[in-house]
Amino acid sequence: MRAPFVTSSVPGCGGAFKASPDDFVVEELPAYELDAQVGSDEHLFLWVEKRGHSTQDVAKAIARHCGVQERDVSWAGLKDRNAVTRQYLCVPAKKCEGPLASFVMDGVTILRTGRHRNKLKTGHLHGNRFELVVRGVKDFGAAEASLKLLQSTGLPNFYGEQRFGVANRNAERGKALLKAGGRHRDRFERKLLLSAYQSELFNRVLTRRLERGVFAKVLGGDVLKKHETGGEFVSDDAAVDQPRMDAFELSATGPMFGPEMTRPTGEAWALEESVLTQDGVTLETFVAGGDETRGTRRLTRIPFAATWAAEGDSLRLAFSLPAGSYATVVLRELLKAD
C-alpha cells in the first residue's frame, strides 16, 4: 500500500513484526453473549484457540470429524493463519455436540462451548482485540510519538494488504470479473474478488484525502457518519460540521462503490468520481456484481486507543479495532514501511 502516513511527521521506529505466531495475538470481541443455560437452542458456539491454521482449515476439520457439510460450520470473521487467534465457530448442536468431545487437531483447542438460538454469520462481531510485539525496535520515542498522534487524529481505515491476495491480484481479477458481466463459477471466490476491487477503490479514495490534507476535514457534500449511533447524513455545510469532526463525534466515509450506496455531492463526489474515472469504470459498472456490489459507505478514520510497553528491544502493543479494520495499518504507521 503506497499511501501517505497520518504520522508522516514522525520517523519510523525500526524493527520487525511477527517473528513468531506468538507475536500476533487476536481475540474476537463477540457481538452477543451465549445463552447462560444449555437448552434446546440448535446452534453450538465453539470458542476456539488456534495456531498455524486458517479459520477455514479448522472449520473443514470440524465438519469432517462431526460428519456435517462444510457449509454447516460458520464464523463471524476470518483469522490469520500465522498467529495465535481466538474466535467463535458455530456448528449444529445436535449433530456435533457429542462428536466434538473427541475432536483433536494439532495447534487447535476448543476452550469452551455454549448454545445460541441464532446461527453465527459473517460480520456478527463488534471487533477484535490485538496484542502485538515489534522486535528489534531502534527508536522507542518515535513509536510512542506515532501512537500518540494516532490517538489524537484517528487511524486511517485502510484495508490491509491481506485483503488483496498475492501482488494485489484479487482486486485486478475483481475488476475484470465486473467488466465481463459478473459471472463466476465459484460463489465464494466471486464474492472475494468483487469485494477486493471495491476495497482497492476505497483505499485509493482515502489515499487522495490524505494527499490533499483533508483526512480530518469535512468536504462539501461528504457523507458523514456519527461514531456513537452509526447514523449517516450528507453534509450541506462543511463549516458547521467541522467542529463535530474535530471533536471526533463524526467522521467522513468513503465508498464501497455500488448503485445503492449513499452518494456524496459536490467536492466530495468529485474526488470519489475521479477515482472511478481514472480506473475506467462508473457506478453502473457495479450493477454486474448483483448482491455482492450493491454498495455501502465505510468510515475513513476510526478512533484509536492503545497501551504499549518496552521489553528490552521489543515493543508490546495492545489495542482493539472494530470489525473490518486492520492491525497491519497500525504497524505500517509505526514502521513507515509498506
C-alpha positions as CSV (number, residue, x, y, z in Angstrom):
1,M,0.0,0.0,0.0
2,R,1.8,3.2,-1.2
3,A,-0.1,5.9,0.6
4,P,0.8,8.9,2.8
5,F,1.2,8.3,6.5
6,V,-1.0,10.2,9.1
7,T,2.1,10.2,11.2
8,S,4.4,11.4,8.4
9,S,6.0,14.0,10.8
10,V,7.5,11.1,12.9
11,P,10.2,8.8,11.6
12,G,9.8,5.0,11.6
13,C,10.7,3.2,14.8
14,G,12.6,0.4,13.1
15,G,12.2,-3.3,13.9
16,A,10.3,-6.2,12.5
17,F,6.9,-7.7,13.2
18,K,5.8,-11.3,13.5
19,A,9.0,-13.2,14.2
20,S,6.7,-16.0,15.6
21,P,2.9,-16.6,15.8
22,D,3.0,-15.5,19.5
23,D,4.0,-12.0,18.3
24,F,0.4,-11.6,16.9
25,V,-2.5,-12.5,19.2
26,V,-6.0,-11.8,18.0
27,E,-9.2,-12.3,20.0
28,E,-12.7,-11.6,18.8
29,L,-15.0,-9.3,20.6
30,P,-18.3,-11.0,20.0
31,A,-21.5,-9.2,19.1
32,Y,-23.5,-11.0,21.7
33,E,-23.1,-13.3,24.7
34,L,-24.0,-17.0,24.6
35,D,-27.1,-18.4,26.4
36,A,-26.4,-19.0,30.1
37,Q,-28.1,-22.3,30.2
38,V,-27.6,-25.3,27.8
39,G,-31.0,-25.9,26.5
40,S,-32.7,-26.7,23.2
41,D,-31.1,-24.0,21.2
42,E,-30.0,-25.6,17.9
43,H,-26.6,-23.8,17.4
44,L,-23.5,-24.6,19.3
45,F,-20.8,-21.9,19.5
46,L,-17.2,-23.1,20.0
47,W,-14.6,-20.6,21.4
48,V,-11.5,-21.8,19.6
49,E,-7.8,-21.0,20.0
50,K,-5.7,-21.9,17.1
51,R,-2.1,-21.6,15.9
52,G,-0.8,-22.3,12.3
53,H,-4.2,-22.9,10.8
54,S,-6.6,-20.6,8.9
55,T,-10.3,-20.4,10.0
56,Q,-11.3,-22.4,7.0
57,D,-8.8,-25.2,7.9
58,V,-10.3,-25.6,11.3
59,A,-13.9,-25.4,10.1
60,K,-13.2,-28.1,7.5
61,A,-11.6,-30.4,10.1
62,I,-14.5,-30.0,12.5
63,A,-17.0,-30.7,9.7
64,R,-15.2,-33.9,8.7
65,H,-15.0,-35.0,12.3
66,C,-18.7,-34.4,13.0
67,G,-20.0,-35.7,9.7
68,V,-21.6,-32.5,8.6
69,Q,-21.3,-30.3,5.5
70,E,-18.6,-27.6,5.4
71,R,-21.4,-25.0,5.0
72,D,-22.8,-26.1,8.3
73,V,-19.8,-24.6,10.1
74,S,-19.9,-20.8,10.2
75,W,-17.8,-18.0,11.7
76,A,-18.0,-14.2,12.1
77,G,-14.7,-13.4,10.6
78,L,-11.6,-15.0,9.1
79,K,-8.4,-15.0,11.2
80,D,-4.8,-15.1,10.3
81,R,-3.0,-18.5,9.9
82,N,0.3,-17.2,11.2
83,A,-0.9,-16.0,14.6
84,V,-2.5,-17.0,17.9
85,T,-6.2,-16.4,17.4
86,R,-9.3,-16.9,19.5
87,Q,-12.6,-16.8,17.8
88,Y,-16.1,-18.4,17.7
89,L,-17.1,-21.1,15.3
90,C,-20.7,-22.2,15.0
91,V,-22.0,-25.8,14.4
92,P,-25.3,-27.7,14.5
93,A,-25.7,-28.6,18.2
94,K,-27.5,-31.9,17.9
95,K,-25.1,-33.3,15.3
96,C,-21.8,-32.0,16.7
97,E,-22.0,-31.7,20.5
98,G,-21.2,-35.4,21.1
99,P,-18.5,-36.0,18.4
100,L,-16.7,-32.8,19.4
101,A,-15.7,-34.4,22.8
102,S,-13.2,-36.5,20.8
103,F,-12.0,-33.8,18.4
104,V,-8.2,-33.4,18.2
105,M,-6.3,-31.1,15.9
106,D,-2.7,-30.0,16.4
107,G,-2.5,-26.4,17.3
108,V,-6.2,-26.1,18.0
109,T,-8.0,-26.1,21.3
110,I,-11.8,-25.7,22.0
111,L,-11.7,-23.6,25.1
112,R,-15.4,-23.6,25.8
113,T,-18.8,-24.1,24.2
114,G,-22.3,-22.6,24.5
115,R,-25.7,-22.7,22.9
116,H,-27.4,-19.9,20.9
117,R,-30.7,-19.6,19.1
118,N,-29.2,-17.8,16.1
119,K,-26.6,-19.1,13.7
120,L,-23.3,-17.2,13.7
121,K,-22.9,-15.3,10.5
122,T,-20.1,-13.3,8.8
123,G,-19.8,-9.9,10.4
124,H,-21.5,-10.9,13.7
125,L,-18.8,-9.3,15.9
126,H,-18.0,-6.0,17.5
127,G,-14.4,-6.1,16.6
128,N,-11.0,-7.7,17.6
129,R,-8.5,-7.2,20.3
130,F,-4.9,-7.4,19.3
131,E,-1.7,-8.0,21.3
132,L,1.4,-7.4,19.0
133,V,5.1,-7.5,19.5
134,V,7.5,-5.5,17.3
135,R,11.1,-6.8,17.8
136,G,14.4,-5.0,17.3
137,V,13.0,-1.5,17.8
138,K,15.5,1.2,17.2
139,D,13.6,4.3,18.3
140,F,11.1,3.9,21.1
141,G,10.5,7.6,21.2
142,A,9.3,7.6,17.6
143,A,7.0,4.6,18.2
144,E,5.4,6.5,21.2
145,A,5.1,9.7,19.2
146,S,3.3,7.9,16.3
147,L,0.9,6.1,18.7
148,K,0.0,9.3,20.5
149,L,-0.6,11.1,17.2
150,L,-2.9,8.2,16.0
151,Q,-4.8,8.6,19.3
152,S,-5.4,12.2,18.6
153,T,-6.1,12.1,14.9
154,G,-7.7,8.7,14.5
155,L,-6.4,5.7,12.5
156,P,-6.8,5.7,8.7
157,N,-9.3,2.9,8.0
158,F,-7.4,1.4,5.1
159,Y,-8.0,-2.2,4.1
160,G,-4.9,-4.2,4.8
161,E,-2.8,-5.9,2.2
162,Q,-4.1,-9.3,3.1
163,R,-7.5,-8.2,1.6
164,F,-6.0,-8.3,-1.9
165,G,-4.0,-11.5,-2.2
166,V,-0.6,-12.0,-3.8
167,A,0.6,-9.0,-5.8
168,N,-2.9,-7.3,-5.5
169,R,-4.3,-9.8,-8.0
170,N,-7.7,-10.2,-6.2
171,A,-8.6,-6.6,-6.9
172,E,-7.4,-6.9,-10.6
173,R,-9.4,-10.0,-11.0
174,G,-12.5,-8.4,-9.4
175,K,-12.4,-5.6,-11.8
176,A,-12.1,-7.9,-14.8
177,L,-14.9,-10.0,-13.4
178,L,-17.2,-7.0,-13.2
179,K,-16.3,-5.8,-16.7
180,A,-17.0,-9.3,-18.1
181,G,-20.5,-9.3,-16.7
182,G,-20.0,-10.5,-13.1
183,R,-20.4,-14.3,-13.7
184,H,-18.1,-16.7,-11.9
185,R,-18.4,-20.5,-11.2
186,D,-17.3,-20.2,-7.6
187,R,-19.6,-18.1,-5.4
188,F,-17.1,-17.7,-2.5
189,E,-14.3,-16.6,-4.8
190,R,-16.7,-14.3,-6.7
191,K,-17.5,-12.5,-3.5
192,L,-13.9,-12.4,-2.5
193,L,-12.7,-10.9,-5.8
194,L,-15.5,-8.3,-6.1
195,S,-15.0,-7.2,-2.5
196,A,-11.3,-6.8,-3.1
197,Y,-11.9,-4.5,-6.0
198,Q,-14.3,-2.3,-4.0
199,S,-11.8,-2.3,-1.2
200,E,-8.9,-1.2,-3.5
201,L,-11.0,1.7,-4.8
202,F,-11.9,2.7,-1.2
203,N,-8.1,2.7,-0.4
204,R,-7.5,5.0,-3.4
205,V,-10.1,7.5,-2.3
206,L,-8.7,7.5,1.3
207,T,-5.2,8.0,-0.2
208,R,-6.4,11.0,-2.1
209,R,-7.8,12.5,1.1
210,L,-4.5,12.1,2.8
211,E,-2.6,13.5,-0.2
212,R,-4.8,16.6,-0.2
213,G,-4.6,17.1,3.5
214,V,-8.3,16.5,4.1
215,F,-8.1,13.3,6.2
216,A,-9.7,15.0,9.2
217,K,-11.6,17.7,7.2
218,V,-15.2,17.9,6.1
219,L,-15.5,18.3,2.3
220,G,-18.6,19.9,0.8
221,G,-21.1,17.1,0.2
222,D,-19.3,14.5,2.3
223,V,-21.3,11.5,3.6
224,L,-20.6,11.8,7.4
225,K,-21.2,9.1,10.0
226,K,-21.8,9.5,13.7
227,H,-19.5,7.3,15.7
228,E,-21.9,6.8,18.6
229,T,-25.1,5.9,16.6
230,G,-23.9,5.0,13.2
231,G,-26.2,7.5,11.6
232,E,-25.2,8.9,8.2
233,F,-26.0,12.2,6.5
234,V,-24.8,14.3,3.6
235,S,-23.1,17.5,4.8
236,D,-24.6,20.6,3.4
237,D,-22.4,23.0,5.4
238,A,-18.8,21.9,6.0
239,A,-18.1,24.8,8.3
240,V,-21.0,23.7,10.6
241,D,-19.9,20.0,10.6
242,Q,-16.2,20.6,11.0
243,P,-16.3,21.2,14.8
244,R,-18.1,17.9,15.2
245,M,-15.4,16.2,13.2
246,D,-12.7,17.9,15.4
247,A,-14.4,16.5,18.5
248,F,-14.5,13.0,16.9
249,E,-18.2,13.0,17.1
250,L,-18.3,12.0,13.5
251,S,-16.0,11.2,10.6
252,A,-16.2,11.2,6.8
253,T,-17.0,8.0,5.0
254,G,-15.5,6.6,1.8
255,P,-17.2,4.5,-0.9
256,M,-17.6,0.8,-1.3
257,F,-18.8,1.6,-4.7
258,G,-22.2,0.2,-5.9
259,P,-25.5,1.5,-7.2
260,E,-27.2,1.6,-3.8
261,M,-24.6,3.4,-1.7
262,T,-25.4,6.8,-0.3
263,R,-23.7,9.1,-2.8
264,P,-22.0,12.3,-1.7
265,T,-22.4,15.6,-3.6
266,G,-20.2,18.5,-4.6
267,E,-16.5,18.4,-3.8
268,A,-16.7,15.0,-2.1
269,W,-18.3,13.3,-5.1
270,A,-15.8,14.9,-7.4
271,L,-13.0,13.3,-5.5
272,E,-14.6,9.9,-5.5
273,E,-15.7,10.0,-9.1
274,S,-12.2,10.9,-10.2
275,V,-11.0,7.6,-8.8
276,L,-13.7,5.7,-10.9
277,T,-12.8,7.7,-14.0
278,Q,-9.1,7.0,-13.6
279,D,-9.9,3.3,-13.5
280,G,-12.2,3.4,-16.5
281,V,-15.4,2.4,-14.6
282,T,-18.6,4.0,-13.4
283,L,-21.1,3.4,-10.7
284,E,-23.2,1.5,-13.2
285,T,-20.3,-1.0,-13.7
286,F,-21.0,-2.4,-10.3
287,V,-24.6,-3.4,-11.2
288,A,-23.0,-6.6,-12.8
289,G,-21.9,-7.7,-9.3
290,G,-25.5,-8.1,-8.1
291,D,-26.0,-8.5,-4.4
292,E,-22.2,-8.6,-3.8
293,T,-21.7,-5.0,-5.0
294,R,-24.8,-3.1,-4.0
295,G,-22.6,-0.5,-2.4
296,T,-22.2,1.0,1.1
297,R,-20.1,3.5,3.0
298,R,-17.1,2.9,5.2
299,L,-15.5,5.2,7.8
300,T,-12.3,6.8,6.5
301,R,-10.9,7.0,10.1
302,I,-11.7,5.3,13.4
303,P,-11.0,6.2,17.0
304,F,-7.8,4.6,18.2
305,A,-6.6,3.9,21.8
306,A,-3.6,1.7,22.7
307,T,-1.4,0.7,25.6
308,W,2.3,-0.1,25.0
309,A,5.5,-1.0,26.8
310,A,9.1,-1.6,26.0
311,E,10.5,-5.0,26.8
312,G,14.2,-5.0,26.0
313,D,14.5,-4.1,22.3
314,S,10.8,-5.1,21.7
315,L,7.6,-3.1,21.8
316,R,4.5,-4.7,23.1
317,L,1.2,-3.2,21.9
318,A,-2.4,-3.8,22.9
319,F,-5.5,-2.2,21.2
320,S,-8.9,-3.0,19.9
321,L,-10.3,-2.3,16.4
322,P,-13.9,-2.5,15.1
323,A,-14.7,-5.4,12.8
324,G,-13.2,-4.9,9.3
325,S,-10.3,-2.8,10.4
326,Y,-6.7,-3.9,10.2
327,A,-3.9,-4.1,12.8
328,T,-1.4,-4.0,10.0
329,V,-2.4,-0.4,9.3
330,V,-1.2,0.5,12.9
331,L,2.1,-1.3,12.2
332,R,2.5,0.5,8.9
333,E,2.3,3.9,10.7
334,L,4.9,2.8,13.3
335,L,7.4,1.2,10.9
336,K,6.9,3.6,8.0
337,A,7.1,0.6,5.7
338,D,4.8,-1.0,3.0
